[in-house]
């Protein structure tokens, strides 16, 4: 299984801190946001490689980070530059994933994660759920704040946990089940992913792809076994990191 990390965003809501530096590599304690996730995923037996998707503007910073990171992690790390230079010409999370699959000719199962989230539990639980179900899988948690629901991916499920509906940033949420940006897709899903944008999948948010897969294939969701911190603002980052 490949670990594909989506780290090509420009984090405009966190300017000026991220105007010339990638959000995933911001410090959190003695580590970084990205390293906090990799420390967990690198220890998973099923993972055999990390693929980090970044942009042309920050590729040099990630290359410098990789020089040290390859000494600290057991699994190899490869980078891909998606060619974008600003928020205006980005190709989006789905476009970035497609670019990585094509560039490295990926034919394995893939764990896909956004690089700007911190978890207080291991992603091993999602890997085990994937093995149990044999389908694409995601996490969900219950968000009772109606204001936040409008800014998230919201799902509906049947009694077996199969996703029957998923919508990003819905005007009228159909449930309180929200999905964080962590997904596992099987090798059998890769042809669907490669053709997703051409078949009408919105390219920007990674949740759009999960919604698309739920319509053309099978997607199951499991209750998230802990808490997730989405670092989406300067205030949120400072509260987590202690940085000023």
BALOBA-1460 file (C-alpha; in Angstrom, 3 decimals):
// residues 244
<rec num="1" residu="x" x="0.000" y="0.000" z="0.000"/>
<rec num="2" residu="x" x="1.261" y="3.462" z="-0.941"/>
<rec num="3" residu="x" x="0.793" y="6.436" z="1.365"/>
<rec num="4" residu="x" x="-0.086" y="9.400" z="-0.856"/>
<rec num="5" residu="x" x="0.035" y="12.702" z="1.031"/>
<rec num="6" residu="x" x="-1.693" y="15.720" z="-0.504"/>
<rec num="7" residu="x" x="0.518" y="18.699" z="0.352"/>
<rec num="8" residu="x" x="0.205" y="21.009" z="-2.644"/>
<rec num="9" residu="x" x="-2.150" y="23.621" z="-1.203"/>
<rec num="10" residu="x" x="-1.280" y="27.267" z="-0.577"/>
<rec num="11" residu="x" x="-3.041" y="27.781" z="2.788"/>
<rec num="12" residu="x" x="-4.125" y="31.320" z="1.904"/>
<rec num="13" residu="x" x="-6.188" y="31.573" z="5.094"/>
<rec num="14" residu="x" x="-2.937" y="31.406" z="7.061"/>
<rec num="15" residu="x" x="-1.074" y="34.199" z="5.270"/>
<rec num="16" residu="x" x="1.412" y="35.719" z="5.929"/>
<rec num="17" residu="x" x="2.764" y="32.673" z="7.805"/>
<rec num="18" residu="x" x="2.327" y="30.361" z="4.814"/>
<rec num="19" residu="x" x="2.867" y="32.882" z="2.028"/>
<rec num="20" residu="x" x="6.395" y="31.618" z="1.418"/>
<rec num="21" residu="x" x="6.400" y="28.362" z="3.376"/>
<rec num="22" residu="x" x="4.250" y="25.193" z="3.133"/>
<rec num="23" residu="x" x="1.770" y="24.624" z="5.936"/>
<rec num="24" residu="x" x="2.550" y="20.868" z="6.290"/>
<rec num="25" residu="x" x="6.124" y="21.682" z="7.315"/>
<rec num="26" residu="x" x="5.219" y="24.223" z="10.000"/>
<rec num="27" residu="x" x="6.651" y="23.216" z="13.389"/>
<rec num="28" residu="x" x="4.563" y="21.509" z="16.047"/>
<rec num="29" residu="x" x="6.688" y="20.996" z="19.128"/>
<rec num="30" residu="x" x="9.930" y="19.352" z="18.039"/>
<rec num="31" residu="x" x="8.318" y="17.995" z="14.856"/>
<rec num="32" residu="x" x="6.188" y="19.275" z="11.959"/>
<rec num="33" residu="x" x="2.550" y="18.790" z="10.972"/>
<rec num="34" residu="x" x="3.567" y="16.398" z="8.199"/>
<rec num="35" residu="x" x="6.040" y="14.462" z="10.333"/>
<rec num="36" residu="x" x="3.433" y="13.903" z="13.041"/>
<rec num="37" residu="x" x="1.391" y="11.934" z="10.504"/>
<rec num="38" residu="x" x="4.331" y="10.137" z="8.898"/>
<rec num="39" residu="x" x="5.622" y="8.955" z="12.273"/>
<rec num="40" residu="x" x="2.408" y="6.945" z="12.618"/>
<rec num="41" residu="x" x="1.992" y="5.780" z="9.015"/>
<rec num="42" residu="x" x="5.640" y="4.783" z="8.559"/>
<rec num="43" residu="x" x="5.228" y="2.185" z="11.312"/>
<rec num="44" residu="x" x="2.323" y="0.452" z="9.545"/>
<rec num="45" residu="x" x="3.390" y="-2.875" z="8.083"/>
<rec num="46" residu="x" x="1.110" y="-2.513" z="5.061"/>
<rec num="47" residu="x" x="2.693" y="0.764" z="3.916"/>
<rec num="48" residu="x" x="5.737" y="0.362" z="1.672"/>
<rec num="49" residu="x" x="6.281" y="3.914" z="0.404"/>
<rec num="50" residu="x" x="5.373" y="7.556" z="1.015"/>
<rec num="51" residu="x" x="4.542" y="9.806" z="-1.936"/>
<rec num="52" residu="x" x="4.264" y="13.508" z="-1.116"/>
<rec num="53" residu="x" x="2.500" y="15.716" z="-3.656"/>
<rec num="54" residu="x" x="3.529" y="19.359" z="-3.471"/>
<rec num="55" residu="x" x="3.600" y="22.335" z="-5.832"/>
<rec num="56" residu="x" x="6.272" y="24.044" z="-7.897"/>
<rec num="57" residu="x" x="6.511" y="26.968" z="-5.514"/>
<rec num="58" residu="x" x="7.429" y="24.835" z="-2.494"/>
<rec num="59" residu="x" x="9.127" y="21.819" z="-4.084"/>
<rec num="60" residu="x" x="12.591" y="23.087" z="-3.061"/>
<rec num="61" residu="x" x="11.574" y="23.328" z="0.602"/>
<rec num="62" residu="x" x="10.190" y="19.798" z="0.504"/>
<rec num="63" residu="x" x="13.370" y="18.531" z="-1.178"/>
<rec num="64" residu="x" x="15.416" y="19.993" z="1.684"/>
<rec num="65" residu="x" x="13.048" y="18.364" z="4.192"/>
<rec num="66" residu="x" x="13.332" y="15.014" z="2.400"/>
<rec num="67" residu="x" x="17.136" y="14.960" z="2.718"/>
<rec num="68" residu="x" x="16.727" y="14.604" z="6.474"/>
<rec num="69" residu="x" x="13.434" y="12.689" z="6.452"/>
<rec num="70" residu="x" x="14.814" y="9.700" z="4.532"/>
<rec num="71" residu="x" x="17.200" y="9.126" z="7.441"/>
<rec num="72" residu="x" x="14.356" y="9.035" z="9.953"/>
<rec num="73" residu="x" x="11.774" y="6.852" z="8.212"/>
<rec num="74" residu="x" x="11.931" y="3.176" z="7.323"/>
<rec num="75" residu="x" x="9.890" y="3.525" z="4.120"/>
<rec num="76" residu="x" x="11.186" y="5.401" z="1.039"/>
<rec num="77" residu="x" x="9.888" y="8.890" z="0.292"/>
<rec num="78" residu="x" x="9.240" y="10.274" z="-3.173"/>
<rec num="79" residu="x" x="8.118" y="13.793" z="-4.088"/>
<rec num="80" residu="x" x="6.053" y="15.024" z="-7.003"/>
<rec num="81" residu="x" x="5.769" y="18.633" z="-8.181"/>
<rec num="82" residu="x" x="2.246" y="19.251" z="-9.512"/>
<rec num="83" residu="x" x="3.472" y="22.239" z="-11.547"/>
<rec num="84" residu="x" x="1.246" y="24.876" z="-9.946"/>
<rec num="85" residu="x" x="2.706" y="28.145" z="-8.689"/>
<rec num="86" residu="x" x="-0.215" y="29.827" z="-6.896"/>
<rec num="87" residu="x" x="-3.704" y="29.305" z="-5.587"/>
<rec num="88" residu="x" x="-4.984" y="30.604" z="-8.919"/>
<rec num="89" residu="x" x="-3.497" y="27.837" z="-11.090"/>
<rec num="90" residu="x" x="-3.609" y="24.890" z="-8.664"/>
<rec num="91" residu="x" x="-4.920" y="21.604" z="-10.040"/>
<rec num="92" residu="x" x="-6.744" y="20.592" z="-6.851"/>
<rec num="93" residu="x" x="-6.570" y="17.589" z="-4.563"/>
<rec num="94" residu="x" x="-8.134" y="15.195" z="-7.069"/>
<rec num="95" residu="x" x="-5.850" y="16.454" z="-9.835"/>
<rec num="96" residu="x" x="-2.847" y="15.995" z="-7.544"/>
<rec num="97" residu="x" x="-3.800" y="12.410" z="-6.747"/>
<rec num="98" residu="x" x="-4.310" y="11.609" z="-10.427"/>
<rec num="99" residu="x" x="-0.912" y="13.160" z="-11.222"/>
<rec num="100" residu="x" x="0.809" y="10.983" z="-8.598"/>
<rec num="101" residu="x" x="-0.859" y="7.777" z="-9.802"/>
<rec num="102" residu="x" x="0.172" y="8.488" z="-13.377"/>
<rec num="103" residu="x" x="3.704" y="9.698" z="-12.694"/>
<rec num="104" residu="x" x="4.660" y="6.719" z="-10.540"/>
<rec num="105" residu="x" x="2.421" y="4.194" z="-12.333"/>
<rec num="106" residu="x" x="0.800" y="3.227" z="-9.033"/>
<rec num="107" residu="x" x="-1.070" y="-0.068" z="-9.173"/>
<rec num="108" residu="x" x="-1.371" y="-0.781" z="-5.445"/>
<rec num="109" residu="x" x="-3.926" y="0.079" z="-2.793"/>
<rec num="110" residu="x" x="-3.460" y="3.671" z="-1.625"/>
<rec num="111" residu="x" x="-3.878" y="5.497" z="1.651"/>
<rec num="112" residu="x" x="-4.651" y="9.123" z="0.792"/>
<rec num="113" residu="x" x="-4.278" y="11.824" z="3.442"/>
<rec num="114" residu="x" x="-4.337" y="15.608" z="3.553"/>
<rec num="115" residu="x" x="-1.128" y="16.910" z="5.090"/>
<rec num="116" residu="x" x="-2.656" y="19.541" z="7.366"/>
<rec num="117" residu="x" x="-4.477" y="17.430" z="9.932"/>
<rec num="118" residu="x" x="-3.324" y="16.005" z="13.261"/>
<rec num="119" residu="x" x="-4.856" y="12.893" z="14.829"/>
<rec num="120" residu="x" x="-4.626" y="11.586" z="18.388"/>
<rec num="121" residu="x" x="-4.966" y="7.980" z="17.179"/>
<rec num="122" residu="x" x="-3.336" y="5.716" z="14.598"/>
<rec num="123" residu="x" x="-4.431" y="5.304" z="10.997"/>
<rec num="124" residu="x" x="-3.895" y="1.574" z="11.551"/>
<rec num="125" residu="x" x="-7.609" y="1.379" z="12.403"/>
<rec num="126" residu="x" x="-8.580" y="2.552" z="8.914"/>
<rec num="127" residu="x" x="-6.208" y="0.046" z="7.301"/>
<rec num="128" residu="x" x="-7.796" y="-2.791" z="9.281"/>
<rec num="129" residu="x" x="-11.285" y="-1.587" z="8.336"/>
<rec num="130" residu="x" x="-10.228" y="-1.582" z="4.672"/>
<rec num="131" residu="x" x="-9.095" y="-5.198" z="4.967"/>
<rec num="132" residu="x" x="-12.361" y="-6.148" z="6.657"/>
<rec num="133" residu="x" x="-14.641" y="-4.495" z="4.096"/>
<rec num="134" residu="x" x="-12.640" y="-5.041" z="0.911"/>
<rec num="135" residu="x" x="-13.883" y="-1.708" z="-0.450"/>
<rec num="136" residu="x" x="-12.810" y="1.915" z="-0.409"/>
<rec num="137" residu="x" x="-13.136" y="3.297" z="3.135"/>
<rec num="138" residu="x" x="-13.237" y="6.566" z="5.049"/>
<rec num="139" residu="x" x="-13.650" y="7.817" z="8.603"/>
<rec num="140" residu="x" x="-16.606" y="9.782" z="9.931"/>
<rec num="141" residu="x" x="-17.425" y="11.608" z="13.138"/>
<rec num="142" residu="x" x="-20.508" y="13.394" z="14.401"/>
<rec num="143" residu="x" x="-20.475" y="17.177" z="14.133"/>
<rec num="144" residu="x" x="-23.302" y="18.785" z="16.075"/>
<rec num="145" residu="x" x="-22.370" y="22.388" z="15.224"/>
<rec num="146" residu="x" x="-24.629" y="23.216" z="12.276"/>
<rec num="147" residu="x" x="-22.364" y="26.091" z="11.225"/>
<rec num="148" residu="x" x="-19.395" y="23.746" z="10.789"/>
<rec num="149" residu="x" x="-21.477" y="21.212" z="8.879"/>
<rec num="150" residu="x" x="-21.741" y="23.646" z="5.977"/>
<rec num="151" residu="x" x="-17.927" y="23.673" z="5.658"/>
<rec num="152" residu="x" x="-17.392" y="19.895" z="5.689"/>
<rec num="153" residu="x" x="-18.028" y="16.751" z="3.709"/>
<rec num="154" residu="x" x="-21.273" y="15.229" z="5.004"/>
<rec num="155" residu="x" x="-22.329" y="11.604" z="4.443"/>
<rec num="156" residu="x" x="-25.351" y="9.365" z="4.824"/>
<rec num="157" residu="x" x="-24.925" y="5.619" z="5.410"/>
<rec num="158" residu="x" x="-26.961" y="2.451" z="5.436"/>
<rec num="159" residu="x" x="-27.003" y="0.077" z="8.425"/>
<rec num="160" residu="x" x="-23.847" y="-1.671" z="7.182"/>
<rec num="161" residu="x" x="-21.891" y="1.591" z="7.010"/>
<rec num="162" residu="x" x="-22.003" y="1.827" z="3.222"/>
<rec num="163" residu="x" x="-22.019" y="5.463" z="2.131"/>
<rec num="164" residu="x" x="-25.247" y="6.198" z="0.258"/>
<rec num="165" residu="x" x="-24.752" y="9.950" z="-0.126"/>
<rec num="166" residu="x" x="-21.832" y="12.344" z="0.269"/>
<rec num="167" residu="x" x="-21.696" y="16.080" z="-0.344"/>
<rec num="168" residu="x" x="-18.938" y="18.632" z="0.183"/>
<rec num="169" residu="x" x="-20.006" y="21.857" z="1.927"/>
<rec num="170" residu="x" x="-23.742" y="21.189" z="1.607"/>
<rec num="171" residu="x" x="-26.211" y="24.055" z="1.769"/>
<rec num="172" residu="x" x="-28.638" y="21.703" z="3.533"/>
<rec num="173" residu="x" x="-26.763" y="18.890" z="5.344"/>
<rec num="174" residu="x" x="-28.586" y="15.556" z="5.309"/>
<rec num="175" residu="x" x="-26.903" y="14.215" z="8.461"/>
<rec num="176" residu="x" x="-24.394" y="15.091" z="11.170"/>
<rec num="177" residu="x" x="-21.816" y="12.576" z="9.889"/>
<rec num="178" residu="x" x="-18.696" y="14.444" z="8.767"/>
<rec num="179" residu="x" x="-15.672" y="12.970" z="6.981"/>
<rec num="180" residu="x" x="-12.056" y="14.030" z="7.652"/>
<rec num="181" residu="x" x="-9.566" y="13.874" z="4.722"/>
<rec num="182" residu="x" x="-8.250" y="10.324" z="5.170"/>
<rec num="183" residu="x" x="-9.185" y="7.661" z="2.615"/>
<rec num="184" residu="x" x="-8.134" y="4.228" z="1.437"/>
<rec num="185" residu="x" x="-8.825" y="3.183" z="-2.142"/>
<rec num="186" residu="x" x="-8.185" y="-0.302" z="-3.467"/>
<rec num="187" residu="x" x="-6.143" y="-1.006" z="-6.582"/>
<rec num="188" residu="x" x="-9.434" y="-1.819" z="-8.314"/>
<rec num="189" residu="x" x="-10.561" y="1.790" z="-7.723"/>
<rec num="190" residu="x" x="-7.570" y="3.357" z="-9.510"/>
<rec num="191" residu="x" x="-9.091" y="3.287" z="-13.038"/>
<rec num="192" residu="x" x="-12.166" y="5.046" z="-11.625"/>
<rec num="193" residu="x" x="-9.963" y="7.685" z="-9.997"/>
<rec num="194" residu="x" x="-7.991" y="8.313" z="-13.181"/>
<rec num="195" residu="x" x="-11.204" y="9.031" z="-15.104"/>
<rec num="196" residu="x" x="-13.064" y="10.795" z="-12.294"/>
<rec num="197" residu="x" x="-12.548" y="14.418" z="-13.348"/>
<rec num="198" residu="x" x="-13.452" y="13.683" z="-16.966"/>
<rec num="199" residu="x" x="-16.632" y="12.016" z="-15.702"/>
<rec num="200" residu="x" x="-17.769" y="15.008" z="-13.682"/>
<rec num="201" residu="x" x="-15.980" y="14.724" z="-10.320"/>
<rec num="202" residu="x" x="-15.121" y="18.147" z="-8.916"/>
<rec num="203" residu="x" x="-11.331" y="18.483" z="-8.771"/>
<rec num="204" residu="x" x="-10.680" y="20.669" z="-5.736"/>
<rec num="205" residu="x" x="-11.493" y="18.948" z="-2.421"/>
<rec num="206" residu="x" x="-10.414" y="15.335" z="-1.752"/>
<rec num="207" residu="x" x="-13.881" y="14.619" z="-0.370"/>
<rec num="208" residu="x" x="-15.321" y="15.180" z="-3.841"/>
<rec num="209" residu="x" x="-13.491" y="12.067" z="-5.006"/>
<rec num="210" residu="x" x="-14.820" y="9.975" z="-2.124"/>
<rec num="211" residu="x" x="-18.329" y="11.135" z="-3.005"/>
<rec num="212" residu="x" x="-17.753" y="10.184" z="-6.634"/>
<rec num="213" residu="x" x="-16.443" y="6.728" z="-5.673"/>
<rec num="214" residu="x" x="-19.504" y="6.184" z="-3.479"/>
<rec num="215" residu="x" x="-21.676" y="6.731" z="-6.566"/>
<rec num="216" residu="x" x="-19.772" y="4.580" z="-9.066"/>
<rec num="217" residu="x" x="-18.429" y="1.887" z="-6.704"/>
<rec num="218" residu="x" x="-18.659" y="0.976" z="-3.005"/>
<rec num="219" residu="x" x="-17.460" y="3.120" z="-0.093"/>
<rec num="220" residu="x" x="-17.765" y="2.242" z="3.587"/>
<rec num="221" residu="x" x="-17.296" y="4.544" z="6.593"/>
<rec num="222" residu="x" x="-16.149" y="3.769" z="10.128"/>
<rec num="223" residu="x" x="-16.542" y="5.889" z="13.236"/>
<rec num="224" residu="x" x="-13.318" y="7.775" z="13.912"/>
<rec num="225" residu="x" x="-11.741" y="6.290" z="17.069"/>
<rec num="226" residu="x" x="-10.327" y="9.568" z="18.379"/>
<rec num="227" residu="x" x="-9.998" y="13.269" z="17.732"/>
<rec num="228" residu="x" x="-8.794" y="15.207" z="14.709"/>
<rec num="229" residu="x" x="-7.335" y="18.694" z="14.632"/>
<rec num="230" residu="x" x="-7.757" y="20.551" z="11.353"/>
<rec num="231" residu="x" x="-5.168" y="23.319" z="11.150"/>
<rec num="232" residu="x" x="-7.080" y="25.743" z="8.976"/>
<rec num="233" residu="x" x="-6.350" y="29.122" z="10.510"/>
<rec num="234" residu="x" x="-3.548" y="31.087" z="12.150"/>
<rec num="235" residu="x" x="-5.399" y="31.032" z="15.444"/>
<rec num="236" residu="x" x="-5.896" y="27.282" z="15.281"/>
<rec num="237" residu="x" x="-2.258" y="26.637" z="14.445"/>
<rec num="238" residu="x" x="-1.001" y="28.892" z="17.234"/>
<rec num="239" residu="x" x="-3.279" y="27.205" z="19.752"/>
<rec num="240" residu="x" x="-1.942" y="23.764" z="18.797"/>
<rec num="241" residu="x" x="1.713" y="24.615" z="18.298"/>
<rec num="242" residu="x" x="2.298" y="27.340" z="20.868"/>
<rec num="243" residu="x" x="3.878" y="29.445" z="18.084"/>
<rec num="244" residu="x" x="3.274" y="33.191" z="18.046"/>
